[in-house]
Amino acid sequence: MVRVPLTAEEIKRGQELGAALRVARGARTMVDVALCAGVSVETLRKIETGRSPSPEFFTILRICAELGLSMDSFRRPFGDAPPESALAS
């Protein structure tokens, strides 16, 4: 299977998602959040560092639920700053 390369906009969006999740995680360890969310630590690490710019929807749903984030907090036009509510924990 050949994957279509991601656009710069898609890569940026993945990096922004990762940064917002990292901020929301706060002092909690990556291991704690990953285990409680039911995802691997490596998956969470890739998402937080932007190395997985298009993660599976249900993976993000589980991580957001564990961090107390609403999926609505990530609905925004491309290029806009993340909403305050997505970064507050």
Residue, then its C-alpha position, 0 to 999 in steps of 0.5 A: m500500500v502506497r501512502v499519499p504524502l501529507t501536506a504541510e498543513e496536515i503536518k502542522r495540524g498534527q503538531e498542534l494536536g500533539a502540543a495541545l495534548r501535551v499541555a493538557r496532560g500537564a504533570r501526568t506521565m505519558v505512561d499513566v495517560a496511555l495506560c488509562a486511555g488504553v493506548s500504547v505509550e509509543t502511540l501517545r509519544k508519536i501523537e504528542t511529538g507530531r510524528s503521527p499527524s493523522p492518528e485514528f479518531f478513536t485513539i484521540l477520543r480515548i486520550c481526550a476522554e482520559l484528559g477530560l478534553s472535549m472533542d469539540s475543543f479541537r474543531r476549528p479552522f486550519g491555522d487558527a490558534p488552539p482554543e483556550s479550552a483545549l489547553a486548560s486542564 
